[in-house]
Amino acid sequence: MITQASDSWGEYASRRRFKVDPAWTIALYRALITQSYAVALQREERDALQSIIRNRFKAHRVLTSERLLRNAFCAGYKALDHLDAAVHGDERSIANLHELLPKVPQKFRDTTHRPLVQTKRYEAPLLPLHTGPSVLDRPLTREEIKGPRRPATLISANSIPFLRFKKPQPRNLSNLLHQRLKQRASRIFRLEEGYEMLLVATQEDQWDQIVEKEFNLGNMPGPDNKYPRLTWRHVWYRQIWMMRRLHEEEKVKNALMAAKMHDVVVKEQKLADDEAMEMSARSKVS
């Protein structure tokens, strides 16, 4: 099957304009690594084979030439055919592996893995937890401000309001916004799951009704034989109701918070304009 797949791959690559999909590379890499674990080789030879696969993929990761990419993929699938044959006990393929592995340059058979050098990126400092007055207690008095007053800006992060006083924003604020957006995404996922499973639960309830009617079971009681049995739809109706209620509560909460923050921005802007006019008047007098 793999040989037929590689033949069809070569025909496809020769007829069509070659465009690399990352999924092709990942699939080929995983197939080669998997077969290298299954082939009957010594421990040192298997480690060298896996290092060759990793180093060749690493060396070809910068290729952009259509011709070179086509040749690399064709060679990779041919190697996969030989590995598959060796796994299934083909003596000729196993002998070829024993013969070719020592001929590979040492730089490709090196089993030492160098750690990846990660570039450092700027991150805003993680400030200590805020223990002072809330941002809604603004505007601050003139004595509490150093330099000219800079009003905050009301920002909406996917309908989540917050006040930005300077750039870059503190990492605490970024983490808080990320957490709230993640919670909202989780609620939306559970809401969609409830609507999808509600269709399945409806069919289950219909099947239960057919069974009860066919065998004259009536309304089967619950597990404790005291209360009526809950339907399959009940659980998903409850989940849908709960997720919609939490979503509406968040919308109301965000609207109230946005109104309060807008009042803070308006007050700070008014004080900033008054202080600027006062400073301008003093400069003219002096």
HELIX and SHEET records of a PDB file:
HELIX    1   1 ILE A    2  ARG A   15  1                                  14    
HELIX    2   2 PRO A   22  ALA A   38  1                                  17    
HELIX    3   3 ARG A   43  ALA A   59  1                                  17    
HELIX    4   4 GLU A   66  VAL A   87  1                                  22    
HELIX    5   5 GLU A   91  LEU A  100  1                                  10    
HELIX    6   6 LEU A  101  LYS A  103  5                                   3    
HELIX    7   7 GLN A  106  ARG A  109  1                                   4    
HELIX    8   8 VAL A  135  ASP A  137  5                                   3    
HELIX    9   9 ARG A  142  GLU A  144  5                                   3    
HELIX   10  10 ARG A  171  GLU A  214  1                                  44    
HELIX   11  11 TRP A  232  VAL A  285  1                                  54    
SHEET    1   A 2 THR A 153  SER A 156  0                                        
SHEET    2   A 2 PRO A 161  ARG A 164 -1                                        
END                                                                             
